[in-house]
């Protein structure tokens, strides 16, 4: 490595890699550790490079959480859905805010009294709905759930499908009766359909149970656009082939709704499918998956914006702030994070505003991130050395404890250096206090 990485001043100032001299790459840290800490007559006589690399990455992760300045930020205009997708390398947030026309951040507070729970499907008696595998069914974005208790709502081509009880004779000659199911008929091709809230351009998922496998053809989701053409035996048409019709169990296929058959689910009995189907369920996929709790939260007037609308104050009675909770004494808005769906949900008064998420990553998202500030380089070496020695057999305990103390001291020093305290800035702040500060 040459002086300043052999970069001329002209190349530096005309390039885009500005200010990078303050960092050392993780690859250089690993190489320099092996040179300085590993070898004959050294504490670590021999170690594999892959072990050093592992402990170096773990040390970088730990330092990134509370020592290094690893905060990142993303800015979006909040859509009407009031949701923001968490970044790909998100670990935790430091603050969430919206920006006004002057570029000033207004901090949002987390709403701890709400969430986006998983809703469970229930029947008219409020009993849980189970699928063929005896598992609970979610009502999340439930478009239709075909239990086939009756033919109400279904348009049936009687030559191709039969709704009701199916009597199947087994190879042993026994008759098995399946109650309230959909059975394909081998005499003709045809369709069964039901009106549903299906809109062009949205993603959907159909889940169905094969109770008795077909011995003849197949059935398809007629005239819809498949997401993956591999699911479609004929890419020139708009049919989605429903798979595994010869395997008993629960199956699922996703599709992107095309222009045909919007507003309905249409199943085509293709090539005389003669199997037995039950529990056909269709749900929306994507940002439409709303629980009742979340729907009520986003549709209601934000609590911090509810007042009597008579003046510019947010309290109906002057002087009625006794017992006010300071964390809620603001009109900026609120949010909560649904880690299961990987999205941030905002209150309704934030819609259309510019929202900023400041968050922490672990500095391992990309190769370009794997670098260490030179103020924390010594802390990296001590962390790697301690991690290697503490996981080895036959290392004297006083050596392990020595490196543990040295790691602690190096991390503390790195924190002090990276805190970037300046005497002039500190005294300028203290000048506004009761005592005169001279320096």
C-alpha positions as CSV (number, residue, x, y, z in Angstrom):
1,X,0.0,0.0,0.0
2,X,1.6,3.3,-1.1
3,X,1.3,6.6,0.5
4,X,-2.4,7.8,0.4
5,X,-3.1,4.6,-1.7
6,X,-1.1,6.1,-4.6
7,X,-3.9,8.6,-5.2
8,X,-2.8,12.0,-6.5
9,X,-4.5,15.2,-5.2
10,X,-6.0,15.8,-8.7
11,X,-7.5,12.3,-8.8
12,X,-8.9,12.8,-5.3
13,X,-10.5,16.2,-5.8
14,X,-11.9,15.3,-9.2
15,X,-13.2,11.9,-8.0
16,X,-16.1,10.8,-5.8
17,X,-14.3,9.0,-3.0
18,X,-14.0,12.0,-0.7
19,X,-13.1,11.7,3.0
20,X,-12.5,8.0,2.9
21,X,-9.0,8.3,4.3
22,X,-10.5,8.3,7.8
23,X,-11.5,4.6,7.3
24,X,-9.6,1.3,7.1
25,X,-11.1,-1.5,5.2
26,X,-12.1,-4.7,7.0
27,X,-9.8,-6.7,4.7
28,X,-6.8,-4.5,5.7
29,X,-7.7,-4.9,9.4
30,X,-7.7,-8.7,9.0
31,X,-4.3,-8.7,7.1
32,X,-2.7,-6.3,9.6
33,X,-4.0,-8.3,12.6
34,X,-2.5,-11.5,11.2
35,X,0.9,-9.7,10.7
36,X,0.9,-8.1,14.1
37,X,-0.7,-10.7,16.4
38,X,-0.1,-14.1,14.8
39,X,3.1,-16.0,14.5
40,X,6.0,-17.5,16.4
41,X,6.7,-16.0,19.9
42,X,3.4,-14.2,19.8
43,X,0.3,-14.8,21.9
44,X,-1.5,-16.4,19.0
45,X,0.9,-18.8,17.4
46,X,-1.3,-20.0,14.6
47,X,-4.8,-19.2,13.4
48,X,-6.8,-19.7,10.2
49,X,-7.6,-16.6,8.2
50,X,-11.3,-17.7,8.0
51,X,-11.4,-17.6,11.9
52,X,-9.9,-14.1,11.9
53,X,-12.4,-13.0,9.3
54,X,-15.3,-14.4,11.3
55,X,-14.3,-12.7,14.5
56,X,-13.5,-9.5,12.6
57,X,-17.0,-9.3,11.2
58,X,-18.6,-10.0,14.6
59,X,-16.4,-7.3,16.2
60,X,-17.5,-4.9,13.4
61,X,-21.1,-5.7,14.0
62,X,-20.9,-5.1,17.8
63,X,-19.0,-1.9,17.4
64,X,-21.5,-0.7,14.8
65,X,-24.4,-0.9,17.3
66,X,-23.1,1.6,19.9
67,X,-19.6,2.8,19.1
68,X,-19.2,3.5,15.4
69,X,-21.2,6.1,13.6
70,X,-23.1,3.6,11.6
71,X,-26.5,5.4,11.4
72,X,-28.1,5.5,7.9
73,X,-31.1,7.3,6.7
74,X,-33.8,6.9,4.1
75,X,-36.4,9.5,2.9
76,X,-39.7,8.8,1.2
77,X,-43.0,10.6,0.6
78,X,-45.5,8.7,2.7
79,X,-48.1,7.1,0.4
80,X,-51.8,6.9,1.2
81,X,-51.2,3.3,2.6
82,X,-49.4,5.1,5.5
83,X,-46.7,2.4,5.4
84,X,-42.9,2.5,4.8
85,X,-41.0,-0.7,4.1
86,X,-38.0,-1.3,6.4
87,X,-34.6,-1.0,4.6
88,X,-32.9,-4.2,3.5
89,X,-30.0,-3.8,6.0
90,X,-32.2,-2.5,8.8
91,X,-31.3,-3.6,12.4
92,X,-33.0,-1.0,14.6
93,X,-34.1,2.6,14.3
94,X,-32.6,5.6,16.0
95,X,-35.4,8.1,15.2
96,X,-38.4,8.6,12.8
97,X,-39.4,12.0,11.7
98,X,-41.1,14.1,9.0
99,X,-39.6,17.2,7.4
100,X,-41.3,20.5,6.9
101,X,-40.8,23.1,4.1
102,X,-37.8,24.5,5.9
103,X,-36.0,21.1,6.1
104,X,-36.5,20.9,9.9
105,X,-37.2,17.4,11.3
106,X,-40.2,16.9,13.5
107,X,-39.8,13.8,15.6
108,X,-42.5,11.2,15.7
109,X,-43.2,9.2,18.9
110,X,-43.7,5.4,18.9
111,X,-47.3,4.3,19.5
112,X,-47.0,1.5,22.0
113,X,-50.8,1.0,22.4
114,X,-51.5,-0.4,19.0
115,X,-50.2,-3.0,16.5
116,X,-51.0,-5.0,13.4
117,X,-51.9,-8.4,14.7
118,X,-52.6,-11.5,12.5
119,X,-56.4,-11.8,12.2
120,X,-57.9,-15.3,12.3
121,X,-60.8,-16.3,10.1
122,X,-64.1,-17.1,11.8
123,X,-67.4,-18.4,10.6
124,X,-70.9,-17.0,11.2
125,X,-70.8,-18.5,14.7
126,X,-67.4,-16.8,15.4
127,X,-65.8,-20.2,15.5
128,X,-62.3,-20.6,14.1
129,X,-62.0,-21.8,10.5
130,X,-59.4,-24.6,9.9
131,X,-58.0,-25.9,6.7
132,X,-57.8,-29.5,5.6
133,X,-54.6,-29.9,7.6
134,X,-56.4,-28.8,10.8
135,X,-54.4,-25.5,10.9
136,X,-55.9,-22.1,11.7
137,X,-56.8,-20.0,8.7
138,X,-55.9,-16.4,8.6
139,X,-58.5,-13.8,7.5
140,X,-55.8,-11.4,6.4
141,X,-57.1,-9.9,3.1
142,X,-59.5,-12.7,2.8
143,X,-61.3,-12.3,-0.6
144,X,-63.3,-15.6,-0.5
145,X,-63.2,-18.8,1.4
146,X,-64.9,-21.7,-0.4
147,X,-65.9,-24.2,2.2
148,X,-68.7,-25.4,-0.1
149,X,-71.2,-25.7,2.6
150,X,-73.7,-24.9,-0.1
151,X,-73.7,-23.8,-3.7
152,X,-74.9,-20.3,-2.8
153,X,-73.0,-17.7,-4.7
154,X,-71.3,-20.2,-7.0
155,X,-72.0,-20.4,-10.7
156,X,-71.6,-24.1,-11.6
157,X,-71.3,-25.9,-14.9
158,X,-73.0,-29.1,-13.7
159,X,-71.4,-31.2,-16.4
160,X,-67.9,-30.3,-15.1
161,X,-68.3,-29.8,-11.3
162,X,-70.5,-31.0,-8.5
163,X,-70.9,-29.2,-5.1
164,X,-72.0,-31.4,-2.2
165,X,-71.1,-34.7,-0.7
166,X,-68.7,-36.8,-2.6
167,X,-68.7,-40.6,-2.3
168,X,-65.3,-42.1,-3.4
169,X,-64.9,-45.8,-3.7
170,X,-61.4,-46.9,-2.7
171,X,-59.3,-49.6,-4.3
172,X,-60.4,-51.9,-1.4
173,X,-64.0,-51.4,-2.4
174,X,-64.9,-49.2,0.6
175,X,-66.9,-46.0,0.1
176,X,-65.5,-42.8,1.7
177,X,-67.9,-39.9,2.0
178,X,-66.6,-36.3,2.0
179,X,-69.1,-33.6,3.2
180,X,-69.6,-30.3,1.4
181,X,-66.8,-30.4,-1.1
182,X,-66.2,-29.6,-4.8
183,X,-65.7,-32.6,-7.1
184,X,-64.6,-32.6,-10.7
185,X,-66.7,-34.6,-13.2
186,X,-65.0,-36.7,-15.8
187,X,-67.8,-36.3,-18.4
188,X,-67.0,-32.7,-19.6
189,X,-64.8,-29.7,-19.3
190,X,-66.3,-26.6,-17.7
191,X,-66.1,-23.9,-15.0
192,X,-67.2,-22.9,-11.5
193,X,-67.0,-19.2,-10.6
194,X,-67.9,-16.9,-7.7
195,X,-68.0,-13.1,-7.5
196,X,-65.0,-11.7,-5.6
197,X,-63.2,-8.4,-5.0
198,X,-60.6,-9.1,-7.7
199,X,-58.9,-6.0,-9.2
200,X,-56.6,-5.8,-12.2
201,X,-53.0,-5.2,-11.4
202,X,-53.0,-6.6,-7.8
203,X,-51.4,-9.7,-6.5
204,X,-53.4,-12.5,-5.1
205,X,-52.8,-16.0,-3.7
206,X,-55.2,-18.9,-4.0
207,X,-54.9,-21.8,-1.5
208,X,-56.8,-25.0,-1.9
209,X,-56.9,-28.5,-0.4
210,X,-56.8,-31.6,-2.6
211,X,-58.9,-34.0,-0.5
212,X,-58.8,-36.8,-3.2
213,X,-56.2,-36.7,-5.9
214,X,-57.2,-36.6,-9.5
215,X,-56.8,-39.6,-11.7
216,X,-57.6,-37.7,-14.9
217,X,-56.7,-34.1,-16.0
218,X,-56.1,-30.8,-14.2
219,X,-57.9,-27.7,-13.2
220,X,-56.8,-24.1,-13.8
221,X,-57.4,-20.6,-12.6
222,X,-59.0,-19.4,-15.8
223,X,-58.0,-16.2,-17.7
224,X,-55.7,-14.7,-15.0
225,X,-52.1,-13.6,-15.5
226,X,-49.5,-15.7,-13.8
227,X,-46.6,-14.1,-12.0
228,X,-44.1,-16.8,-13.0
229,X,-44.5,-18.1,-16.6
230,X,-43.1,-21.4,-15.3
231,X,-46.4,-22.0,-13.6
232,X,-48.2,-21.7,-16.9
233,X,-47.9,-24.6,-19.4
234,X,-48.9,-22.2,-22.2
235,X,-47.4,-18.7,-21.8
236,X,-49.6,-17.4,-24.7
237,X,-52.8,-17.7,-22.6
238,X,-53.8,-16.1,-19.3
239,X,-54.5,-19.2,-17.4
240,X,-52.7,-20.1,-14.2
241,X,-52.2,-23.9,-13.9
242,X,-53.0,-24.9,-10.3
243,X,-50.3,-27.4,-9.4
244,X,-50.1,-30.7,-7.6
245,X,-53.6,-31.8,-8.4
246,X,-52.3,-35.4,-8.0
247,X,-51.0,-34.9,-4.5
248,X,-53.3,-34.8,-1.5
249,X,-52.7,-31.8,0.8
250,X,-52.8,-28.0,0.9
251,X,-51.4,-26.2,-2.1
252,X,-50.9,-22.5,-3.0
253,X,-50.2,-20.4,-6.2
254,X,-49.8,-16.6,-6.6
255,X,-50.8,-14.6,-9.6
256,X,-51.0,-11.0,-10.9
257,X,-54.5,-10.2,-11.9
258,X,-54.9,-9.4,-15.6
259,X,-57.7,-7.7,-17.5
260,X,-59.9,-10.8,-17.8
261,X,-62.3,-12.1,-15.2
262,X,-61.8,-9.2,-12.8
263,X,-64.3,-9.3,-10.1
264,X,-64.6,-13.1,-10.0
265,X,-62.7,-16.3,-9.3
266,X,-63.1,-18.7,-12.1
267,X,-61.9,-22.3,-12.0
268,X,-61.8,-24.3,-15.2
269,X,-62.0,-28.1,-15.1
270,X,-59.5,-28.8,-17.8
271,X,-59.1,-32.3,-19.4
272,X,-61.7,-33.8,-17.0
273,X,-60.3,-33.3,-13.6
274,X,-62.0,-35.7,-11.3
275,X,-60.4,-35.0,-7.9
276,X,-62.1,-33.6,-4.8
277,X,-61.3,-30.0,-3.7
278,X,-62.1,-28.2,-0.4
279,X,-61.3,-24.9,1.3
280,X,-60.5,-22.8,-1.7
281,X,-59.3,-19.5,-0.2
282,X,-58.2,-16.3,-2.0
283,X,-56.3,-13.5,-0.3
284,X,-54.7,-10.3,-1.4
285,X,-50.9,-10.3,-1.3
286,X,-48.8,-7.2,-0.4
287,X,-49.6,-3.9,1.2
288,X,-53.3,-4.6,1.4
289,X,-52.9,-7.1,4.2
290,X,-54.6,-5.1,6.9
291,X,-55.8,-6.2,10.3
292,X,-58.9,-4.5,11.9
293,X,-56.6,-2.9,14.4
294,X,-54.4,-1.3,11.8
295,X,-57.4,-0.3,9.6
296,X,-59.0,1.5,12.5
297,X,-55.7,3.2,13.5
298,X,-54.9,4.6,10.0
299,X,-58.5,5.6,9.2
300,X,-59.2,7.5,12.5
301,X,-58.2,11.1,13.2
302,X,-54.8,11.1,14.8
303,X,-55.1,11.5,18.6
304,X,-52.6,14.3,18.7
305,X,-54.7,16.3,16.2
306,X,-58.0,16.0,18.0
307,X,-59.1,19.3,19.6
308,X,-62.1,21.6,19.6
309,X,-61.1,23.4,16.4
310,X,-62.0,26.8,17.9
311,X,-58.5,28.2,18.2
312,X,-54.9,27.3,17.6
313,X,-54.5,25.3,20.8
314,X,-54.8,21.5,21.1
315,X,-56.5,21.6,24.5
316,X,-60.2,22.5,24.8
317,X,-59.8,24.2,28.1
318,X,-56.9,26.7,28.9
319,X,-54.8,25.5,31.8
320,X,-56.1,21.9,31.7
321,X,-52.7,20.3,31.2
322,X,-52.5,18.9,34.7
323,X,-51.3,15.3,34.5
324,X,-50.3,15.6,30.8
325,X,-47.9,12.9,29.6
326,X,-44.9,14.7,28.1
327,X,-44.2,12.0,25.6
328,X,-47.6,12.6,24.0
329,X,-47.6,16.4,24.3
330,X,-46.8,17.1,20.7
331,X,-48.7,17.2,17.4
332,X,-46.1,15.7,15.1
333,X,-47.7,12.3,14.7
334,X,-46.9,8.7,15.7
335,X,-45.8,5.4,14.3
336,X,-45.2,1.8,15.1
337,X,-43.1,-0.9,13.5
338,X,-44.6,-4.3,12.5
339,X,-41.5,-6.5,12.4
340,X,-43.5,-9.5,11.1
341,X,-44.4,-7.7,7.8
342,X,-41.2,-5.5,7.8
343,X,-43.1,-2.2,7.6
344,X,-43.5,1.0,9.6
345,X,-47.1,2.1,10.1
346,X,-47.8,5.9,10.5
347,X,-50.8,7.9,11.9
348,X,-53.1,9.5,9.4
349,X,-51.8,13.0,9.8
350,X,-48.5,12.1,8.2
351,X,-49.9,11.1,4.9
352,X,-48.2,12.8,2.0
353,X,-45.4,14.2,4.1
354,X,-41.7,13.6,3.6
355,X,-40.7,10.9,6.2
356,X,-37.1,10.2,7.3
357,X,-36.0,6.9,8.9
358,X,-32.7,7.1,10.7
359,X,-31.6,3.5,11.4
360,X,-28.7,1.4,12.5
361,X,-27.1,-1.3,10.3
362,X,-24.4,-3.8,11.2
363,X,-21.8,-2.5,8.6
364,X,-21.9,-5.8,6.8
365,X,-24.6,-5.1,4.2
366,X,-22.2,-4.5,1.3
367,X,-18.4,-4.8,0.7
368,X,-18.2,-1.0,0.7
369,X,-19.6,-0.8,4.2
370,X,-17.0,-3.2,5.7
371,X,-14.6,-0.5,6.9
372,X,-13.6,0.8,10.3
373,X,-12.9,4.4,11.4
374,X,-9.2,4.8,12.4
375,X,-10.3,5.9,15.8
376,X,-11.7,2.4,16.4
377,X,-9.0,0.4,14.7
378,X,-7.3,-0.6,17.9
379,X,-10.6,-1.6,19.4
380,X,-11.0,-4.0,16.4
381,X,-7.6,-5.6,17.0
382,X,-8.3,-6.1,20.7
383,X,-11.8,-7.5,20.1
384,X,-10.5,-10.0,17.5
385,X,-7.6,-11.1,19.8
386,X,-9.9,-11.5,22.8
387,X,-12.5,-13.5,20.7
388,X,-9.9,-15.9,19.4
389,X,-8.1,-16.5,22.7
390,X,-11.4,-16.9,24.7
391,X,-12.6,-19.7,22.4
392,X,-9.4,-21.7,22.4
393,X,-8.5,-24.5,24.7
394,X,-5.3,-24.5,26.8
395,X,-5.0,-20.7,26.9
396,X,-4.2,-19.5,30.4
397,X,-7.1,-17.6,32.0
398,X,-4.9,-14.6,33.0
399,X,-4.1,-14.0,29.3
400,X,-7.8,-14.1,28.3
401,X,-8.6,-11.7,31.1
402,X,-5.8,-9.4,30.1
403,X,-7.1,-9.1,26.5
404,X,-10.7,-8.7,27.8
405,X,-9.6,-5.6,29.8
406,X,-7.6,-4.3,26.9
407,X,-10.6,-4.7,24.6
408,X,-12.8,-2.8,27.1
409,X,-10.3,0.0,27.4
410,X,-9.8,0.2,23.6
411,X,-13.6,0.4,23.0
412,X,-14.0,3.1,25.7
413,X,-11.2,5.1,24.0
414,X,-12.8,4.7,20.6
415,X,-16.2,6.0,22.0
416,X,-14.5,9.0,23.5
417,X,-12.7,9.8,20.2
418,X,-15.8,9.2,18.1
419,X,-18.0,11.4,20.3
420,X,-16.2,14.3,18.6
421,X,-16.5,16.7,21.6
422,X,-15.0,20.1,20.8
423,X,-14.0,22.5,23.6
424,X,-15.2,25.6,21.7
425,X,-18.6,24.0,20.9
426,X,-19.1,22.9,24.6
427,X,-18.2,26.3,26.0
428,X,-20.5,28.0,23.5
429,X,-23.4,25.9,24.9
430,X,-22.4,26.5,28.5
431,X,-22.4,30.3,28.0
432,X,-26.1,30.2,28.0
433,X,-26.1,28.7,31.5
434,X,-25.9,30.5,34.8
435,X,-22.1,30.5,35.1
436,X,-19.6,32.5,33.0
437,X,-17.2,30.1,31.2
438,X,-13.8,31.4,30.3
439,X,-11.1,29.7,28.3
